[in-house]
Amino acid sequence: MSTSGTYTLEQCIDHLGLGRFQWRFSVVLGFYMLTEALEMMLLSVLGPALQCYWPDVTDVKVASLTSFVFVGMMIGSFFFGIMADKYGRRKIIFISAILLAVFGVLTTFAPNYNSILVMRTLVGIALAGGSPASTLIIEFLPSSTRALFCVYSQLFWAIGCIYVFTLAMLVMPLYGWRLFTLLCALPSVIIVLFIYFIPESPRYYVASGQHEKAEDVLKKIATINNRSLPEGKLMDVEAESECGSLKQLFHMEYRKTTILLAYMWFAACFGYYGIILLSTTLMAVSNDKNSSLIQSNITNSTRCKMLATNDYIALIFTTFGEIFGIPLLLLFISYFNRRTISIMQYSFGTLCFAMFLVAQNELKIISIITFFGRMFLNSQLTFIYVYTIEVYPTVIRAMAVGCGSAIARTGPIVVPYLAQALIKTAYYTTISIFVVVTGLAALCAYLLPIETKGRELKQAIIGSINPLESSDRTAELLRMQSVDDEKLLINIDNDGVKRRYETIMNDKTKPATAE
């Protein structure tokens, strides 16, 4: 802790420690992540199901339904990331939560394929608000627990996936896709009420020069955690620089990191959603070759290949791979540095895709490969959020995550056309593409120039501030503090003079009264 009468935001957050405030906050944002999982994972079963209700829905249209969601996410991630740095994390999260609830419910009443396509694209834009949510929770956490909390939050995502597949298995065959979609959207309506009460990030307030508001938030955290604020005054000169400047991502200190991370974001999303869509497609094809498993009683469409109960059970089983990936990632974080973890997880993901070259039609083998593939690729998708948040300073952190998330969505835009369409005519070519993409990401991880393990979160890009200007600003702040102190001393002296004058006058008047 600083002994000069001031403290930085990083010092204050570490001093307040991990308490009830962080746990409550993480549960609220965890449930927000759960609603995102519901809206995302339903795509893996909604598209094939629509072919059984609307015979004119082709494989390309099914792929487009998934792709356009990610087009929306790409647009929203870039936009919301910049807005979160300029106008605050909380406002953007709340707006995106409302949009997610509205368009999620409206999907249920879509009269045709084109209407669903529009609604799901708008859902994708709303889903992009999850990037500032990840940034917000990280900025409330002490440095020693940030990576752990980010990993734990993935448990909510896995629970959401299990909920979707269980709901699809129970509802879809009996009541159809509309009720299924509505039940997936309802949790997003509820979470809006909780999002309204979350506070703004003190790091954003400091970065935007609103120190008093930052101190108010810190006082609330201290009260809830039964702690006291550090002695002195909050002062973080480095934080008072421009927020949300895209050019700062390519500052000389971060240029190489930004370029490498851009591809790593792309590959992480490409691989994760690729292995999910590949598994559902391969399961449907496997059922088609075993006619006893085909459920096509809704329509005579030759494209209708509803997932069977065994397929849903297999999907639930593979989701547990993501749950088991949580302690595995925590183990990696304890023993390895950040770059090594990324290299290992991309390499294991590449190996899982390569194993599909020798396993095409066996449901059990497909399930096992998908289990481990989702374990490593989801862990990496989680971990790249951690690394991005750690490597960039507060003034561009949300924008960096937003831009990374936007670039990542270009992967899933392409994935459906590979995993749901091309796979049926060019199997080995499709699998080879996934192998190459994830393999190159491992190489990019090896080339990352900055290691962030154990490093505190920066407030600003030091190199972007002129040292003379920075020192002048510091001197000015100290001079202003000195003037305030002098004014205080003068006021004290004036009060003393006034009291002495009154005493003398009283002494002079007393004898006169006595006479």
C-alpha positions as CSV (number, residue, x, y, z in Angstrom):
1,M,0.0,0.0,0.0
2,S,1.2,3.5,-0.8
3,T,2.6,5.5,2.1
4,S,2.3,8.9,0.4
5,G,-1.3,9.5,1.3
6,T,-2.6,8.2,-2.0
7,Y,-3.5,4.8,-3.5
8,T,-4.2,3.4,-6.9
9,L,-7.3,1.6,-7.9
10,E,-5.4,-1.7,-8.3
11,Q,-4.1,-1.3,-4.7
12,C,-7.6,-0.6,-3.4
13,I,-9.3,-3.6,-5.2
14,D,-6.6,-5.9,-3.8
15,H,-7.0,-4.3,-0.3
16,L,-10.8,-4.9,-0.3
17,G,-10.2,-8.5,-1.2
18,L,-12.6,-11.2,-2.3
19,G,-15.9,-11.1,-0.4
20,R,-19.7,-11.2,-0.5
21,F,-19.9,-8.5,-3.1
22,Q,-17.8,-10.4,-5.7
23,W,-19.7,-13.6,-5.1
24,R,-23.1,-12.0,-5.5
25,F,-21.9,-10.1,-8.5
26,S,-20.4,-13.2,-10.2
27,V,-23.7,-15.2,-9.7
28,V,-25.7,-12.5,-11.4
29,L,-23.4,-12.3,-14.4
30,G,-23.1,-16.1,-14.3
31,F,-26.8,-16.4,-14.9
32,Y,-26.5,-13.8,-17.7
33,M,-23.9,-16.1,-19.3
34,L,-26.3,-19.0,-18.8
35,T,-29.0,-17.1,-20.9
36,E,-26.4,-16.6,-23.6
37,A,-25.7,-20.3,-23.7
38,L,-29.4,-21.1,-24.1
39,E,-29.7,-18.8,-27.1
40,M,-26.5,-20.1,-28.7
41,M,-26.9,-23.8,-28.2
42,L,-30.4,-24.0,-29.4
43,L,-29.0,-23.3,-32.9
44,S,-27.5,-26.8,-33.0
45,V,-31.0,-28.4,-32.8
46,L,-33.3,-25.7,-34.1
47,G,-32.0,-25.6,-37.7
48,P,-32.3,-29.4,-38.4
49,A,-35.8,-29.4,-36.7
50,L,-37.1,-26.6,-39.0
51,Q,-36.4,-28.9,-42.0
52,C,-39.1,-31.2,-40.6
53,Y,-41.7,-28.4,-40.4
54,W,-40.8,-26.3,-43.5
55,P,-39.7,-28.6,-46.4
56,D,-38.2,-25.7,-48.3
57,V,-35.5,-25.1,-45.7
58,T,-32.4,-26.5,-47.4
59,D,-29.0,-27.4,-45.8
60,V,-27.6,-24.0,-46.9
61,K,-30.5,-22.2,-45.2
62,V,-29.9,-24.1,-42.0
63,A,-26.3,-23.1,-42.2
64,S,-27.3,-19.5,-42.9
65,L,-29.5,-19.5,-39.8
66,T,-26.5,-20.2,-37.6
67,S,-24.1,-17.9,-39.6
68,F,-26.3,-14.9,-39.4
69,V,-26.4,-15.1,-35.6
70,F,-22.7,-14.8,-35.6
71,V,-22.9,-11.9,-38.1
72,G,-25.0,-10.1,-35.6
73,M,-22.5,-11.0,-32.8
74,M,-19.6,-9.7,-34.9
75,I,-21.4,-6.4,-35.4
76,G,-22.5,-6.1,-31.9
77,S,-19.2,-7.1,-30.3
78,F,-17.3,-4.3,-32.1
79,F,-20.0,-1.7,-31.4
80,F,-20.7,-2.7,-27.8
81,G,-17.0,-3.0,-27.0
82,I,-16.3,0.6,-28.0
83,M,-19.4,1.9,-26.4
84,A,-18.6,0.2,-23.1
85,D,-15.2,2.0,-22.9
86,K,-16.8,5.3,-23.7
87,Y,-20.1,5.2,-21.8
88,G,-19.7,2.5,-19.2
89,R,-20.0,-1.3,-18.9
90,R,-23.2,-1.4,-17.0
91,K,-25.3,0.6,-19.5
92,I,-24.2,-1.6,-22.4
93,I,-24.9,-4.9,-20.5
94,F,-28.4,-3.7,-19.5
95,I,-29.3,-2.6,-23.0
96,S,-28.1,-5.9,-24.5
97,A,-30.0,-7.9,-21.9
98,I,-33.2,-6.2,-22.8
99,L,-32.6,-6.7,-26.5
100,L,-31.8,-10.4,-25.9
101,A,-35.1,-10.9,-24.0
102,V,-37.2,-9.1,-26.7
103,F,-35.8,-10.8,-29.8
104,G,-35.5,-14.2,-28.1
105,V,-39.2,-14.2,-27.3
106,L,-40.2,-12.8,-30.8
107,T,-38.4,-15.7,-32.4
108,T,-41.1,-17.9,-31.1
109,F,-43.8,-16.1,-33.1
110,A,-41.9,-16.0,-36.4
111,P,-44.2,-17.0,-39.2
112,N,-41.6,-18.2,-41.7
113,Y,-37.9,-18.8,-42.2
114,N,-37.0,-15.3,-43.2
115,S,-38.6,-13.9,-40.0
116,I,-36.6,-16.3,-37.9
117,L,-33.4,-15.3,-39.8
118,V,-34.0,-11.7,-38.9
119,M,-34.9,-12.4,-35.3
120,R,-31.8,-14.6,-34.7
121,T,-29.5,-12.0,-36.3
122,L,-30.9,-9.4,-33.8
123,V,-30.4,-11.9,-31.0
124,G,-26.8,-12.2,-32.2
125,I,-26.3,-8.5,-31.9
126,A,-27.8,-8.6,-28.3
127,L,-25.6,-11.5,-27.3
128,A,-22.5,-9.4,-28.1
129,G,-23.2,-7.6,-24.8
130,G,-21.7,-10.5,-23.0
131,S,-18.2,-9.2,-23.8
132,P,-18.5,-6.1,-21.5
133,A,-20.0,-8.4,-18.9
134,S,-16.9,-10.5,-18.7
135,T,-14.8,-7.3,-18.5
136,L,-17.0,-5.9,-15.7
137,I,-16.6,-8.9,-13.4
138,I,-12.9,-9.1,-13.9
139,E,-12.5,-5.4,-13.0
140,F,-14.1,-6.0,-9.6
141,L,-11.7,-8.8,-8.7
142,P,-8.4,-8.8,-6.8
143,S,-5.5,-9.7,-9.1
144,S,-4.9,-13.1,-7.5
145,T,-8.5,-14.4,-8.3
146,R,-9.3,-13.0,-11.7
147,A,-8.3,-16.0,-13.8
148,L,-10.0,-18.4,-11.3
149,F,-13.3,-16.5,-11.4
150,C,-13.3,-16.3,-15.2
151,V,-12.9,-20.0,-15.4
152,Y,-15.6,-20.7,-12.7
153,S,-18.1,-18.6,-14.7
154,Q,-17.9,-21.2,-17.5
155,L,-19.9,-23.5,-15.2
156,F,-23.0,-21.4,-15.9
157,W,-22.4,-21.8,-19.6
158,A,-22.1,-25.6,-19.3
159,I,-25.3,-25.7,-17.2
160,G,-27.0,-23.7,-19.9
161,C,-25.9,-26.2,-22.6
162,I,-27.2,-29.1,-20.6
163,Y,-30.5,-27.3,-20.0
164,V,-30.9,-26.7,-23.8
165,F,-30.3,-30.3,-24.8
166,T,-32.5,-31.7,-22.0
167,L,-35.3,-29.3,-22.9
168,A,-35.0,-30.2,-26.6
169,M,-35.1,-33.9,-25.8
170,L,-38.3,-33.5,-23.7
171,V,-40.2,-30.7,-25.5
172,M,-39.2,-30.8,-29.2
173,P,-40.7,-34.2,-30.2
174,L,-44.0,-33.6,-28.4
175,Y,-44.6,-29.8,-28.6
176,G,-42.5,-28.6,-31.4
177,W,-39.8,-25.9,-31.8
178,R,-41.9,-22.8,-30.9
179,L,-42.4,-23.8,-27.2
180,F,-38.8,-25.0,-27.1
181,T,-37.6,-21.6,-28.3
182,L,-39.9,-19.7,-25.8
183,L,-38.6,-21.7,-22.9
184,C,-35.1,-21.0,-23.9
185,A,-35.9,-17.2,-24.0
186,L,-37.7,-16.9,-20.7
187,P,-34.6,-16.8,-18.5
188,S,-33.3,-13.8,-20.4
189,V,-36.5,-12.0,-19.4
190,I,-35.8,-12.7,-15.7
191,I,-32.1,-11.7,-15.8
192,V,-33.0,-8.2,-17.0
193,L,-34.3,-7.4,-13.5
194,F,-31.1,-8.4,-11.8
195,I,-28.8,-6.7,-14.4
196,Y,-30.5,-3.4,-13.5
197,F,-29.1,-3.3,-10.0
198,I,-25.4,-4.1,-10.8
199,P,-23.0,-1.2,-10.3
200,E,-20.7,0.4,-12.8
201,S,-17.0,-0.5,-12.9
202,P,-14.8,1.8,-10.7
203,R,-12.1,1.3,-13.3
204,Y,-14.3,2.8,-15.9
205,Y,-15.0,5.8,-13.6
206,V,-11.3,6.3,-12.9
207,A,-10.4,5.9,-16.6
208,S,-13.0,8.6,-17.5
209,G,-11.9,11.0,-14.8
210,Q,-14.9,10.4,-12.5
211,H,-13.0,9.8,-9.3
212,E,-15.8,10.6,-6.9
213,K,-18.1,8.0,-8.4
214,A,-15.3,5.5,-8.3
215,E,-14.9,6.1,-4.6
216,D,-18.6,5.8,-4.0
217,V,-18.6,2.3,-5.6
218,L,-15.5,1.3,-3.7
219,K,-17.2,2.4,-0.4
220,K,-20.2,0.2,-1.2
221,I,-17.9,-2.8,-1.9
222,A,-16.0,-2.1,1.4
223,T,-19.3,-2.0,3.3
224,I,-20.6,-5.3,1.8
225,N,-17.2,-7.0,2.3
226,N,-16.9,-5.6,5.9
227,R,-13.7,-3.9,5.0
228,S,-12.4,-0.3,5.1
229,L,-10.9,1.7,2.3
230,P,-7.2,2.3,2.3
231,E,-5.9,5.4,4.1
232,G,-5.4,8.3,1.8
233,K,-6.9,9.5,-1.5
234,L,-7.6,7.6,-4.7
235,M,-5.2,9.0,-7.3
236,D,-4.4,7.2,-10.6
237,V,-2.8,9.7,-13.0
238,E,-2.1,7.1,-15.7
239,A,-5.8,6.3,-16.0
240,E,-6.7,9.8,-17.2
241,S,-6.1,9.2,-20.9
242,E,-8.4,8.7,-23.9
243,C,-10.9,5.9,-23.6
244,G,-12.0,3.7,-26.5
245,S,-9.3,4.7,-29.0
246,L,-9.0,1.9,-31.6
247,K,-5.5,3.0,-32.7
248,Q,-4.2,2.2,-29.2
249,L,-4.7,-1.5,-29.9
250,F,-1.9,-1.1,-32.4
251,H,0.4,0.9,-30.2
252,M,4.0,-0.3,-30.5
253,E,3.7,-2.1,-27.2
254,Y,0.7,-4.1,-28.3
255,R,0.8,-4.3,-32.1
256,K,2.2,-7.9,-32.3
257,T,0.0,-9.1,-29.5
258,T,-3.1,-7.6,-31.2
259,I,-2.4,-9.3,-34.6
260,L,-1.7,-12.7,-33.0
261,L,-4.7,-12.5,-30.7
262,A,-6.9,-11.7,-33.6
263,Y,-6.2,-15.0,-35.2
264,M,-6.3,-16.9,-31.9
265,W,-9.8,-15.4,-31.2
266,F,-10.9,-16.5,-34.7
267,A,-9.5,-20.1,-34.2
268,A,-11.0,-20.5,-30.7
269,C,-14.5,-19.8,-31.8
270,F,-14.1,-21.6,-35.1
271,G,-12.9,-24.7,-33.4
272,Y,-15.4,-24.7,-30.5
273,Y,-18.6,-24.2,-32.6
274,G,-17.1,-26.3,-35.3
275,I,-16.9,-29.4,-33.1
276,I,-20.4,-28.9,-31.7
277,L,-22.0,-28.5,-35.2
278,L,-19.8,-31.4,-36.6
279,S,-21.0,-33.7,-33.8
280,T,-24.7,-33.0,-34.4
281,T,-24.3,-33.4,-38.2
282,L,-22.4,-36.6,-37.8
283,M,-25.0,-37.9,-35.4
284,A,-27.8,-37.1,-37.8
285,V,-26.0,-38.8,-40.7
286,S,-25.3,-41.8,-38.5
287,N,-29.0,-42.0,-37.8
288,D,-29.8,-41.8,-41.5
289,K,-27.6,-44.8,-42.1
290,N,-29.5,-46.7,-39.4
291,S,-33.1,-46.2,-40.4
292,S,-34.5,-47.5,-37.1
293,L,-33.3,-44.3,-35.5
294,I,-34.8,-41.8,-38.0
295,Q,-37.7,-39.8,-36.6
296,S,-39.4,-38.3,-39.7
297,N,-43.0,-38.7,-38.8
298,I,-43.7,-34.9,-39.0
299,T,-43.3,-34.5,-42.7
300,N,-42.2,-36.5,-45.7
301,S,-39.3,-34.1,-46.4
302,T,-36.2,-36.1,-47.4
303,R,-34.1,-33.6,-45.5
304,C,-35.9,-34.1,-42.2
305,K,-33.5,-35.8,-39.8
306,M,-34.6,-35.1,-36.2
307,L,-32.1,-36.0,-33.5
308,A,-33.1,-39.1,-31.6
309,T,-33.1,-39.5,-27.8
310,N,-29.7,-41.2,-27.9
311,D,-28.3,-38.2,-29.8
312,Y,-29.5,-35.8,-27.1
313,I,-28.1,-38.0,-24.4
314,A,-24.8,-38.0,-26.3
315,L,-24.9,-34.2,-26.6
316,I,-25.5,-33.9,-22.8
317,F,-22.6,-36.3,-22.3
318,T,-20.2,-34.2,-24.4
319,T,-21.3,-31.0,-22.5
320,F,-19.8,-32.6,-19.4
321,G,-16.5,-32.3,-21.2
322,E,-16.8,-28.5,-20.7
323,I,-17.5,-29.0,-17.0
324,F,-14.5,-31.3,-16.5
325,G,-12.5,-28.7,-18.5
326,I,-12.9,-26.2,-15.6
327,P,-10.7,-28.0,-13.0
328,L,-8.3,-28.9,-15.8
329,L,-7.9,-25.3,-16.8
330,L,-7.5,-24.3,-13.1
331,L,-4.7,-26.9,-12.9
332,F,-3.1,-25.5,-16.0
333,I,-3.3,-22.0,-14.6
334,S,-1.6,-23.1,-11.4
335,Y,1.4,-24.8,-13.1
336,F,1.9,-23.1,-16.5
337,N,2.2,-19.7,-17.8
338,R,-0.4,-18.1,-20.1
339,R,1.2,-18.8,-23.4
340,T,2.0,-22.5,-22.6
341,I,-1.7,-23.0,-21.7
342,S,-2.9,-21.7,-25.0
343,I,-0.3,-23.8,-26.9
344,M,-1.4,-27.0,-25.2
345,Q,-5.2,-26.4,-25.6
346,Y,-5.0,-25.5,-29.3
347,S,-2.8,-28.6,-29.8
348,F,-5.2,-30.9,-28.1
349,G,-8.1,-29.4,-30.0
350,T,-6.2,-30.0,-33.3
351,L,-5.7,-33.7,-32.3
352,C,-9.4,-34.1,-31.6
353,F,-10.3,-32.8,-35.1
354,A,-7.7,-35.1,-36.6
355,M,-9.3,-38.1,-34.9
356,F,-12.5,-37.4,-36.9
357,L,-10.6,-38.5,-40.0
358,V,-10.8,-42.1,-38.8
359,A,-14.2,-41.9,-37.1
360,Q,-17.3,-41.1,-39.1
361,N,-20.3,-43.2,-38.3
362,E,-19.8,-44.6,-34.8
363,L,-21.9,-42.6,-32.3
364,K,-19.8,-43.6,-29.2
365,I,-16.5,-42.7,-30.9
366,I,-18.0,-39.4,-32.1
367,S,-19.2,-38.6,-28.6
368,I,-15.9,-39.4,-27.0
369,I,-13.9,-37.2,-29.5
370,T,-16.5,-34.4,-29.0
371,F,-16.2,-34.7,-25.2
372,F,-12.5,-34.0,-25.2
373,G,-12.7,-31.5,-28.0
374,R,-15.2,-29.4,-26.2
375,M,-13.2,-29.8,-23.0
376,F,-10.1,-28.2,-24.5
377,L,-11.6,-25.8,-27.0
378,N,-14.1,-24.3,-24.6
379,S,-11.4,-24.0,-22.0
380,Q,-9.3,-22.1,-24.6
381,L,-12.3,-19.9,-25.6
382,T,-12.6,-19.0,-21.9
383,F,-8.9,-18.5,-21.4
384,I,-8.5,-16.2,-24.3
385,Y,-10.9,-13.8,-22.5
386,V,-8.6,-14.0,-19.4
387,Y,-5.5,-13.3,-21.4
388,T,-7.0,-10.4,-23.4
389,I,-8.3,-8.8,-20.2
390,E,-5.0,-9.1,-18.5
391,V,-2.8,-7.9,-21.4
392,Y,-4.6,-4.7,-22.2
393,P,-5.0,-1.6,-20.0
394,T,-8.4,-0.3,-18.7
395,V,-8.7,2.5,-21.2
396,I,-9.0,0.0,-24.1
397,R,-9.8,-3.3,-22.3
398,A,-13.5,-3.6,-23.1
399,M,-12.8,-2.5,-26.6
400,A,-10.0,-5.1,-27.0
401,V,-12.3,-7.8,-25.8
402,G,-15.1,-6.5,-28.0
403,C,-12.9,-6.4,-31.1
404,G,-11.5,-9.8,-30.3
405,S,-15.0,-11.2,-29.9
406,A,-16.1,-9.5,-33.1
407,I,-13.2,-11.1,-35.0
408,A,-13.9,-14.5,-33.4
409,R,-17.5,-14.4,-34.8
410,T,-16.1,-14.5,-38.3
411,G,-15.1,-18.1,-37.6
412,P,-18.6,-19.4,-36.7
413,I,-20.0,-17.5,-39.7
414,V,-18.1,-19.9,-41.9
415,V,-18.4,-23.0,-39.7
416,P,-22.0,-23.9,-40.5
417,Y,-21.4,-24.1,-44.2
418,L,-18.5,-26.5,-43.5
419,A,-20.0,-28.5,-40.6
420,Q,-23.6,-28.7,-41.8
421,A,-23.3,-28.5,-45.6
422,L,-19.8,-29.2,-47.1
423,I,-19.2,-32.1,-44.7
424,K,-21.8,-34.2,-46.5
425,T,-20.0,-34.0,-49.8
426,A,-16.3,-33.4,-48.9
427,Y,-15.7,-35.1,-45.6
428,Y,-11.9,-35.2,-45.4
429,T,-11.5,-31.8,-46.9
430,T,-13.8,-30.3,-44.2
431,I,-12.0,-32.0,-41.3
432,S,-8.6,-31.0,-42.7
433,I,-9.7,-27.3,-42.7
434,F,-10.5,-27.6,-38.9
435,V,-7.1,-29.3,-38.3
436,V,-5.1,-26.6,-40.1
437,V,-7.0,-23.6,-38.5
438,T,-6.6,-24.8,-34.9
439,G,-3.0,-26.0,-35.5
440,L,-2.0,-22.5,-36.7
441,A,-3.5,-21.0,-33.6
442,A,-1.1,-23.1,-31.4
443,L,1.8,-21.5,-33.4
444,C,0.4,-18.0,-32.8
445,A,0.2,-18.7,-29.1
446,Y,3.9,-19.7,-29.1
447,L,4.7,-16.3,-30.7
448,L,2.9,-14.1,-28.2
449,P,5.4,-11.5,-26.9
450,I,3.7,-10.7,-23.5
451,E,3.3,-13.0,-20.5
452,T,0.6,-11.8,-18.1
453,K,0.7,-14.4,-15.3
454,G,1.0,-12.5,-12.0
455,R,0.9,-9.1,-13.6
456,E,-1.4,-6.4,-12.3
457,L,-4.0,-4.8,-14.5
458,K,-2.8,-1.6,-16.1
459,Q,-4.9,1.5,-16.2
460,A,-3.4,3.2,-19.3
461,I,-0.8,2.7,-22.0
462,I,2.2,4.2,-20.4
463,G,4.0,4.7,-23.8
464,S,1.0,6.7,-25.1
465,I,1.5,9.4,-22.5
466,N,4.3,11.9,-22.9
467,P,6.6,11.5,-19.9
468,L,7.0,15.3,-19.5
469,E,3.2,15.8,-19.7
470,S,2.7,13.0,-17.2
471,S,5.3,14.5,-14.8
472,D,3.7,17.9,-15.3
473,R,0.3,16.5,-14.5
474,T,1.6,14.8,-11.4
475,A,3.3,18.0,-10.3
476,E,0.1,20.0,-10.9
477,L,-1.9,17.6,-8.8
478,L,0.7,17.8,-6.0
479,R,0.7,21.6,-6.3
480,M,-3.1,21.7,-6.0
481,Q,-2.9,19.4,-3.0
482,S,-0.3,21.7,-1.5
483,V,-2.5,24.8,-2.1
484,D,-5.4,23.0,-0.4
485,D,-3.2,22.2,2.6
486,E,-2.0,25.8,2.8
487,K,-5.6,27.1,2.6
488,L,-6.5,24.7,5.4
489,L,-3.6,26.0,7.5
490,I,-4.6,29.6,6.8
491,N,-8.1,28.9,7.9
492,I,-6.9,27.3,11.0
493,D,-4.6,30.3,11.7
494,N,-7.4,32.7,11.1
495,D,-9.6,30.9,13.5
496,G,-6.8,31.0,16.1
497,V,-6.3,34.8,15.6
498,K,-10.0,35.4,15.9
499,R,-10.2,33.4,19.2
500,R,-7.2,35.3,20.6
501,Y,-8.7,38.7,19.6
502,E,-12.0,37.8,21.3
503,T,-10.1,36.8,24.5
504,I,-8.2,40.1,24.6
505,M,-11.4,42.1,24.2
506,N,-13.1,40.2,26.8
507,D,-10.2,40.8,29.2
508,K,-10.4,44.5,28.5
509,T,-14.1,44.8,29.1
510,K,-14.2,42.9,32.4
511,P,-12.4,45.6,34.6
512,A,-14.6,48.3,33.0
513,T,-17.7,46.5,34.1
514,A,-16.4,46.0,37.6
515,E,-15.9,49.8,38.1
